[in-house]
Amino acid sequence: MASALILAATAVVQSHLERPLLLLLDDPAAELDNDSLTRLMAAVVALGCQVIATSLDPDLVLFPEPPTMFHVEQGDVVEYTAKDSG
């Protein structure tokens, strides 16, 4: 699995740095089933790095702790909250 190799490489690089990495995930839910996505997100959290993830469906990108989420539409960026989703 390509994502496992990327995570392993990220962990190796991060272990040699004095500061955490920034990991960019472009719609990880697009090509993974729910089980694989759950394992990926758990592994990402275990890395302890800052993560920016894009998603067409933010409910699919699950983190153990509620993340800070933003919605971008027509150039405007606003913080996404539960009340915005309904």
Secondary structure as GFF3:
##gff-version 3
##sequence-region A 1 86
A	DSSP	alpha_helix	2	15	.	.	.	ID=ss1
A	DSSP	beta_strand	22	26	.	.	.	ID=ss2
A	DSSP	three_ten_helix	28	30	.	.	.	ID=ss3
A	DSSP	alpha_helix	34	47	.	.	.	ID=ss4
A	DSSP	beta_strand	50	54	.	.	.	ID=ss5
A	DSSP	three_ten_helix	58	60	.	.	.	ID=ss6
A	DSSP	beta_strand	69	73	.	.	.	ID=ss7
A	DSSP	beta_strand	76	80	.	.	.	ID=ss8
A	DSSP	three_ten_helix	82	85	.	.	.	ID=ss9
###
